[in-house]
Amino acid sequence: MNLSIPATIQNYIGGRFQDPVKGIYLDNINPATGAVYGQIPNSTTEDVDLAVAAAEKAFPSWAATSPEHRFRIMNRMAELIEANLDALALAETNDNGKPLSLSKRVDIPRAAENFRFFATAIMHFASESHNMENRAINYTLRKPIGVVACISPWNLPLYLFTWKIAPALAAGNCVIAKPSEVTPMTAYLLCHIAAEAGLPEGVLNILHGDGLHCGSAMVVHPKVKAVSFTGSTRAGKDIAAQAGAVLKKTSLELGGKNPNIIFADCDWEKMMKTTVQSSFANQGQICLCGSRILVEESIYERFKTEFIAAVQQLTIGDPLEATSKQGAVVSKVHFDKVMSCIELAQSEGGRILLGGNAVQPEGRCANGYFIEPTIIEGLGPDCKTNMEEIFGPVVTLQSFKDEAEALALANCSDYGLAATIWTQDVSRAQRMASQVHSGIIWVNCWLLRDLRTPFGGFKNSGMGREGGWEALRFFTEPKNVCIEY
Ligand code: NAD
C-alpha cells in the first residue's frame, strides 16, 4: 500500500481515484508554515452525482452482507490505520498544525478505535420485540438506510471523519463522505486503506471540496437519505433547513461554549493539570474544550496565579518538535478570527492576564499561524466574548459565590455541549450534573470517553446523539412487524 502524498489529490469514487469533473481545485496549506503544499478538488454537483450513483450501485450487496463480514473488513481497516500510524499522524499535523505528538497519541489511534468499536458493535446490535400477551408479537427490524452523507470538520480530522463513517458502514449503508477542505489529507489516505482492507468499490466514496459547492450538493441530493454532520452551528442550521424541507434524517454535532466549574473543595493538583489541558489542548480547537472557567470566589486569586504559571509552561512552536505543546491554529482565516475575538474581548472591557499575541517561531514556522494561549478576566456572562464560540486558545475567568450562581453562569449560554465540574462533594456533583444544560458532563475529569455513551449537545450545540447504539440507531431505519396469533 502506498501512503505517499501527491501534490494534487483526487476524489475516490466507485473504488477509483478521479479528478473533479469541472477541474476546479483549492490550495492545501500547512498552517505551521503558511505554505501551499498541494491542491485538492473543489468538487461540485457533478462529482456528487457520480459518488451517489456508485454508492447506490454498491448498496444492495453491501446491505446483504453479514455483520461478521463487515466486521472483518472494518477490523482490517483499524489494523491498517495502526500499522500506518506514523504516516497518518504526519499528514494530520501537516494539514492541521497540531503537535505531532498529539496526532500520534490521540487522533490516529482514535480513528482506528472508531473502526474497531463499530465493527464489533454491529455483531452485538439487536432490535426490540414487544409481546402482547395471548394476542400478538411485535418485533422491530432495523434496516440500513441506503446512501448516507457524512460531513466533518477540521479540528480532529480523521478522528471525527471515522466516528461517522464507521457506524454508517457497520450498519450496512453506503457512504459519500467529505472531510473539511482545510484538512483533507488523512481522509485521502483512508481511501488507500479501505481498498487494501477489501472494502468493495462504491461502499465508501470520499469527495473533497468546500461546504458551498460540495457539502451542500451532498445534503440536497435526493438519493442521499440521511446526513451526519459535525461542524459549526451556522452550517448546522443551514443543513437542518435544507434537510427539513425534504424530511431527510439528520444528526447535527455543533459548536460549544463549555463551562468548567471549579469548587473550592476540588482535588487541586488534578483540577489544575486537567484545566490546562481542557483549555488549550489542540490550541483550544476541540468542541469539548472548557472556554468559560468559573471559579468559586474563595479560591479565585489562588487559581488565577497558579493557572497563569502553569499555562506559561506550554511551549509554542513547530508542531514537528517533540517539545512543542502548542502548535499552529488551523488556517489564516481562523487565525484572523481568533485574533479579532481577542480584540473584541478587550473592547468589551476584558483584561488580558496572559497571552493575547500572535507568535512567530524561528525557522521554517516563521510564517505560520501561532497564537499565545490567552487568559482573560473582568467580563460578565452576557458579553459576546462569553456568549460566542471562539474555538481557539482563549479562555475567560469568572468567579461565583455559591452553587446557585455557578449554575446560573454555566447555563447562561445558547450552547449546551459539555461541562466539567470539579468538587469532592458527591452530592453537589450530582446536583450540579443534573441541572447543567449540557449533553455531556465530566466530574473531576475531562475528555474521558467511553465510545458506548451518547455524545451530543443541547440547544445550539446540536440535534441527535452519536456513539454506541445511538449511532447505529441513527444509521438504520426501524420497521415494526406485528403478527397476531
Ligand atoms: P464548518 O461548519 O465551517 O465546516 C464543517 C464541515 O461542513 C466542513 O467539511 C465544511 O466544508 C462543511 N460545510 C460547511 N458549510 C456547509 C453547508 N452549508 N452544507 C454542507 N456542508 C457544509 O465547521 P469547521 O470550521 O470546519 O469546524 C469548527 C466547528 O465545528 C466549531 O463550531 C466546533 O465547535 C464544531 N465541532 C463540533 C463538534 C461536536 O461534536 N459537537 C466536534 C468538532 C467540531
Boltz pocket constraint, residues with backbone or C-beta under 6 A from the ligand:
constraints:
  - pocket:
      binder: B
      contacts: [[A, 151], [A, 152], [A, 153], [A, 154], [A, 155], [A, 156], [A, 160], [A, 178], [A, 179], [A, 180], [A, 181], [A, 209], [A, 210], [A, 211], [A, 212], [A, 214], [A, 215], [A, 216], [A, 219], [A, 230], [A, 231], [A, 232], [A, 233], [A, 234], [A, 235], [A, 236], [A, 238], [A, 239], [A, 253], [A, 254], [A, 255], [A, 256], [A, 286], [A, 287], [A, 389], [A, 391], [A, 417], [A, 457], [A, 461], [A, 462]]
      max_distance: 6.0
